[in-house]
Structure formats: structure tokens, C-alpha cells
């Protein structure tokens, strides 16, 4: 996990590099995710959207690749953890998930969730206008579909990231039950300690792991138990009747 005080220097270097590479084509730079939740503590990556006034050229892509390589070199264990999308500003104004202008056109599959977070103020503006002037609202059917995508990711990564999966399952249960998706994993864990007391040990173990304090026994416990929590989460989510309808 990365202490928050180290993030400011990285962000300044990131924006300076973007301005040098893109000039007037740089429309906005917005951080979201754990870094925008003060209660989250240290974070393992920095999520971002870079909004562009026009398509990238091959030479601009090459320059941006160089920028990311230099950030990874100059900010060890932090600069290589920038995780985000380069998006056309015109596409950011639409509800359909936008394709990135970098890295083989990856699509922001959690677009609806990111918009909900950003429009709720869980966003740090590094460059550009107020994001409320850009990002459109996200309706519940879009949000529910994105949450189901998050659930699919958990199902496919139980052994690789059991701590992440445990905490994100808590967040998914909370979000489907309340239709409130603007919550951090840390806040969802606090909720689950009381709301899901039978899983308290699992939540506390995953929280320690996220803080870099897991023992080998903790890791074995999480790996052996995470599938049980997944089954429980799927049952609770099904009970909410979360079909994606507005009603």
C-alpha cells in the first residue's frame, strides 16, 4: 500500500508530463477511486481519467508511453501503479462506456460506477473544468450492470487477490442492498463488521492484508474462506432482486 503523502508529488509530475506531451489537446485530468476517499488510508494504485480534446497521434502515444515509463522509474512502487483511461472528451459526455485512446483501446467497464463516484464529489481535479460539467448521470440499470461486472471479476480472481475479493464482496453486498455505490472498500468493511457479523474475522483479516500486515496464516485463511463469502454474497445479492430495473 502507498502512503497518501507520496501521491501529490507523483500527480504533479504526471500532469506536467501530460501538458508537455499534449498541449491544448489535454482537456481534463481526474482522479477517482480510493485516493478520493480520505478514510481509505494507504492505496495500492491511483485511478484516473485523462480527457482529450482530440484523438491521439502515434507520436503522442509514444510520448505518453515514455511518460509512464519515467514515472515508474522516478516514483518507485508508485509511478508504475497509475491505472486509468485516456478518453475523448466528447465520449466522456455519453453514457456508453468509452474506449481508451491508449493500450489497445481498453474499455472502462466500470464507467457507470466511476461516473456515480465522480458526480458525488469523490474526485480530485488535477486539470480541467468541474467534472459535473462533463460526466453524465448514471441510471441504476447501468450501475447494476457494472456491479455485476465487478462480481464477475471477483469470481475470476479469488486465489490471486483474496483480500481484495473479500473487501469488494462486502462493498457489492452493500451496494446492491442500498443502491448506494459511492462507498470505499474501507467504509464497506466497517459496515460489514456490524451488518455481517458472521464474516467479521474475514473482513478484519482482509483489512490487515490491505495494510500490508497479513501473516502467512492470514493468507491461507483468506484463500480457504473467500469462496464461502462469494456464495453468501451471491445469495444476498439475488435476494435484493437486483435485475437492473429502475423499480
C-alpha positions in Angstrom: 0.0 0.0 0.0 1.2 3.5 -0.8 1.1 6.4 1.8 -1.0 9.2 0.6 1.7 11.9 1.1 3.7 10.3 -1.7 0.8 10.7 -4.2 0.9 14.5 -4.5 4.5 14.6 -6.0 3.5 11.9 -8.5 0.4 13.7 -9.5 2.3 17.0 -10.2 4.8 15.1 -12.3 2.0 13.3 -14.2 0.1 16.5 -15.0 3.3 18.3 -16.0 4.2 15.5 -18.3 0.7 15.4 -19.8 0.8 19.1 -20.5 4.2 18.8 -22.2 3.1 15.9 -24.3 -0.4 17.0 -25.3 -0.6 20.8 -25.0 -4.0 22.1 -25.9 -5.3 18.6 -26.5 -5.3 18.0 -22.7 -8.9 18.7 -21.6 -9.0 17.3 -18.1 -7.3 15.0 -15.6 -9.5 13.5 -12.8 -8.6 11.1 -10.0 -11.2 8.8 -8.5 -11.2 5.5 -6.5 -9.5 5.0 -3.1 -7.4 8.2 -3.4 -10.6 10.3 -3.3 -11.8 8.6 0.0 -10.0 10.0 3.0 -11.0 7.0 5.1 -9.3 4.6 2.8 -5.8 5.1 4.2 -2.9 3.9 2.0 -3.8 2.9 -1.5 -2.3 0.4 -3.9 -2.8 2.4 -7.1 -4.1 5.7 -8.5 -7.1 5.6 -10.7 -7.5 8.3 -13.3 -9.3 9.6 -16.4 -7.4 11.8 -18.8 -9.9 13.5 -21.1 -8.7 14.6 -24.5 -9.9 17.3 -26.9 -9.0 15.1 -29.9 -7.7 11.7 -30.9 -4.1 10.8 -30.1 -1.5 10.5 -32.8 1.1 7.7 -32.8 3.8 10.1 -31.8 1.7 11.3 -28.8 1.1 7.8 -27.8 4.8 7.1 -27.9 5.5 10.2 -25.8 2.8 9.1 -23.2 4.4 5.7 -23.1 7.7 7.4 -22.3 6.0 9.5 -19.6 4.6 6.5 -17.8 7.9 4.7 -18.0 9.7 7.7 -16.5 7.1 8.0 -13.7 7.5 4.3 -12.9 11.3 4.9 -12.7 11.2 8.1 -10.8 8.5 7.1 -8.3 9.3 3.5 -7.4 6.4 1.4 -6.3 4.0 4.2 -7.0 4.6 5.6 -10.5 4.0 2.2 -12.0 0.6 2.0 -10.4 -1.2 4.7 -12.3 -4.3 2.8 -13.5 -6.7 4.6 -15.9 -8.0 5.6 -19.2 -7.3 8.2 -21.9 -10.7 9.2 -23.2 -12.0 11.6 -25.7 -13.8 14.4 -24.0 -16.8 14.0 -26.5 -17.1 10.4 -25.5 -16.9 11.2 -21.8 -20.2 13.1 -22.2 -22.0 9.9 -23.3 -23.4 7.1 -21.1 -21.9 4.2 -23.1 -18.5 3.0 -21.8 -15.7 4.9 -23.7 -12.7 3.2 -25.3 -9.3 4.4 -24.2 -7.0 6.1 -26.8 -4.1 4.1 -25.3 -3.3 0.4 -24.7 -5.2 -1.3 -27.4 -8.4 0.6 -26.8 -9.3 -0.8 -23.4 -12.9 0.0 -22.4 -13.8 1.4 -18.9 -16.2 -1.4 -17.9 -17.0 0.3 -14.6 -17.9 3.6 -16.4 -21.3 3.9 -14.6 -19.7 3.4 -11.2 -16.9 5.9 -11.9 -19.5 8.5 -13.0 -21.5 8.0 -9.8 -18.4 8.5 -7.7 -17.1 11.5 -9.7 -20.5 13.2 -9.7 -20.9 12.6 -6.0 -17.6 14.6 -5.4 -15.4 11.6 -4.9 -12.9 13.0 -7.4 -9.8 15.1 -7.4 -9.4 17.5 -10.2 -5.8 17.9 -11.4 -6.6 19.8 -14.6 -9.7 20.9 -16.4 -13.3 22.0 -15.6 -15.6 20.8 -12.8 -16.4 17.2 -13.9 -20.1 17.9 -13.2 -20.0 19.9 -16.5 -18.8 16.8 -18.4 -19.8 13.5 -17.0 -23.5 12.4 -17.4 -25.5 10.8 -14.6 -25.7 7.1 -14.4 -29.1 5.3 -14.1 -29.5 2.3 -11.9 -29.6 -0.3 -14.8 -26.2 0.9 -16.0 -24.9 0.8 -12.4 -26.3 -2.7 -11.7 -24.6 -4.0 -14.9 -21.3 -2.5 -13.8 -21.7 -4.0 -10.4 -22.3 -7.4 -12.0 -19.1 -6.9 -13.9 -17.3 -6.3 -10.6 -18.8 -9.5 -9.3 -17.5 -11.4 -12.3 -14.0 -10.0 -11.7 -14.1 -11.3 -8.1 -15.2 -14.7 -9.3 -12.2 -14.9 -11.6 -9.5 -13.7 -9.1 -10.3 -15.4 -5.8 -6.9 -17.0 -5.5 -4.9 -14.1 -6.8 -6.3 -11.3 -4.6 -8.4 -12.9 -1.8 -8.1 -9.7 0.4 -9.4 -7.5 -2.5 -12.2 -10.0 -3.2 -13.3 -10.1 0.4 -13.5 -6.4 0.8 -15.1 -5.9 -2.7 -17.7 -8.5 -1.9 -18.7 -6.5 1.2 -19.0 -3.4 -1.0 -21.1 -5.3 -3.6 -23.5 -6.6 -1.0 -23.9 -3.1 0.5 -24.3 -1.5 -3.0 -26.9 -3.9 -4.2 -28.9 -3.7 -0.9 -28.8 0.1 -0.7 -28.3 1.1 -4.3 -25.5 3.4 -2.9 -22.3 2.7 -4.8 -20.4 5.7 -3.6 -18.6 3.9 -0.9 -14.9 2.8 -0.4 -13.8 -0.7 0.4 -12.7 0.6 3.8 -16.2 2.0 4.6 -17.9 -1.1 3.3 -15.6 -3.2 5.6 -16.7 -1.0 8.6 -20.4 -1.6 7.6 -19.8 -5.4 7.2 -18.3 -5.8 10.6 -21.7 -4.9 12.1 -24.1 -5.9 9.3 -22.5 -9.3 8.6 -21.1 -10.4 12.0 -20.5 -14.0 10.8 -17.9 -12.6 8.4 -16.2 -10.3 10.8 -13.0 -12.3 11.0 -12.8 -12.5 7.2 -13.2 -8.7 6.9 -10.7 -7.9 9.6 -8.1 -10.3 8.1 -8.6 -8.8 4.6 -8.2 -5.3 6.1 -4.9 -6.2 7.8 -3.7 -7.7 4.5 -4.6 -4.5 2.6 -2.4 -2.6 5.2 0.5 -5.0 4.5 0.2 -6.7 7.8 -1.0 -10.2 6.8 0.7 -13.2 8.1 1.1 -16.5 6.2 -1.7 -17.9 8.3 -3.9 -14.9 7.3 -3.3 -15.5 3.6 -4.1 -19.2 3.9 -7.3 -18.4 5.9 -8.4 -15.9 3.2 -7.8 -18.3 0.4 -9.6 -21.1 2.1 -12.6 -19.0 3.1 -13.2 -16.5 0.2 -15.4 -18.9 -1.8 -17.8 -19.2 1.1 -18.2 -15.5 1.3 -18.7 -15.4 -2.5 -21.5 -17.9 -2.2 -23.1 -15.9 0.6 -22.7 -12.6 -1.4 -24.4 -14.1 -4.5 -27.3 -15.3 -2.3 -27.7 -11.9 -0.7 -27.5 -10.1 -4.0 -30.1 -12.4 -5.5 -32.4 -11.7 -2.6 -32.3 -8.0 -3.5 -34.0 -8.8 -6.8 -31.3 -6.6 -8.5 -32.3 -7.3 -12.0 -31.1 -3.9 -13.2 -34.6 -2.4 -13.5 -35.3 1.1 -12.3 -38.1 -0.1 -9.9 
